[in-house]
Each structure stands twice: as structure tokens, then as C-alpha cells.
Amino acid sequence: MMRKVMGVVGVVAALAAVPAEARSLVAIKQDGTLRVGLTGDYAPYSLRLPDGSIKGADVIMGGELARALGVKVEIVPTTWKTLKDDLLSDRYDIAMGGVSVTPDRASVADFSIPVLTDGKRPIVRCGEKDRFVSVKDIDKPEVRVVVNPGGTNQRFADANFPHASVRVFPDNRAIFKEVAEGRADVMVTDGAEVDYQSRRHAGVLCPAAVPDAFDKADKAYWMTRDPALKAAVDEWLTKMLKSGAYGKALAKAAE
């Protein structure tokens, strides 16, 4: 009896990993709306403002993709912690906004061709930019690391800082104040965010003087598994990258 129950549990778990009613490209066009999932907390890709509006490179690109498909765009709020569950439960059609390509994500849904390659780097108070130049420098009991939950930043911290004092901070839009105001010593995140936040907090926060990023990862758009949708997104994105449109959107968002 126990074996039969375990078998049923296994089937249910397997079904839970498959989108119940993921929309195809045909369905998206019939509906007339492309639903783009954005966390709204990861500048310069997407950032939700206090008035509720959202800006960023992938807000621009989401609108351009919808236009290329002949539909309207709908921005769907999501979080790094719920990104996978929201996609698999058909809350949105495609995730944008700085999603890193990982094997577990690729196992359940399709990635577009990469939009760029980035890597983890530390951001610190400017007076300590020469102090944290390696993983070993950070992974010490007296070092206070702050990290946002649910994404590759937390995965990196969990894997690389077993001895440091790691604190999960829930709001990625406000997390950099924790370092700037001295409640944490360092945050490790993707280089594009390090550079953006360093400009935003000029003279207070700086990129640590690391010789290179701690790792490398492609960023891409993550979508429900439909060959026609992936082909359409890849064709459009190839044009956007070749024309420089994506680079211009990223530069505009980083201003």
C-alpha cells in the first residue's frame, strides 16, 4: 500500500513540474496579449517605481517583442522566489528582466538565445573596495553579507560563503542601502547591477576591485515550452542584438 501511495505522490510531483495550460504562440496571438513576467527589482533590467510604474531595458524590449508579434504587452509582477512557479502555473508567457540561464530552469522551460553574458561581483562601500577582492576575502565570520532571496544571488552566497554572516534581505530595491548605511559590508550580484547601483550611489558604493567576475552566466528570456514561440523570439532577438537596439535599451535604462 505504501509503495502505491509513493507512486501516486511521484506522479503528482511530476505533473506539478509541467505547465498545466501553457499558451502557445498561436494562443498568444489569438488572445492579442503577450504576458511578460518582470520582478521589478533588478535595475537596469526592470525597476518598479514608488508610483507603481515600471521602467527598465526589458520593459522596453517586452513592448518591442509584443509589437513584433502583433499583440499588446501586459506586464505581470513576479519575484525571484516565485519565478519558476509563476511560469509553470501559466501566470505569464515569458520572463524577462535579467534571468540567468541555469540547468534547472532550462529543464522545465525554454530559453531564448542569450542577450548577454555577466558574472557575480561584489559591491561595497567605496572605502573598502580593495578589501573584498576574492571569495576568500568575503567568506569570513566577521564579514556581513546581504543577499536578496530566491535567485542566483542567494544560490551563489549559499554555495560560496559558508563562514560569512549571510543575511537575506527581502527587498532588492532597498538592499543596497544596507551596505551604504553600514548594516552590511558587501553584496554580491551581477555586474550590470553592481555598475548601475555604483552610479546611483556615486561616492558611497563602489564595485570591489576584483580582477574579474567570480563566475560567468548567460542571461536570456525564459518562456513556456512551444517551439514556434521560441523560434519567433529568437528571430526577433537576433535582429534586436544585431541592430544594437538591445544595447541602446540597456544604456537608456542605466542613465
Secondary structure, DSSP 8 states (H G I E B T S, - for coil): -HHHHHHHHHHHHHHHTS-SS---HHHHHHHTEEEEEE-SEETTTEEE-TTS-EESHHHHHHHHHHHHHTSEEEEEE--TTTHHHHHHTTS-SEE-SS-B--HHHHTTSEE-S-SEEE-EEEEEEGGGTTT--SHHHH-STT-EEEE-SSSHHHHHHHHH-SSSEEEE-S-TTTHHHHHHTTS-SEEEEEHHHHHHHHHHTTTTEEE---SS-S--EEE--EE-S-HHHHHHHHHHHHHHHHHTHHHHHHHHHT-
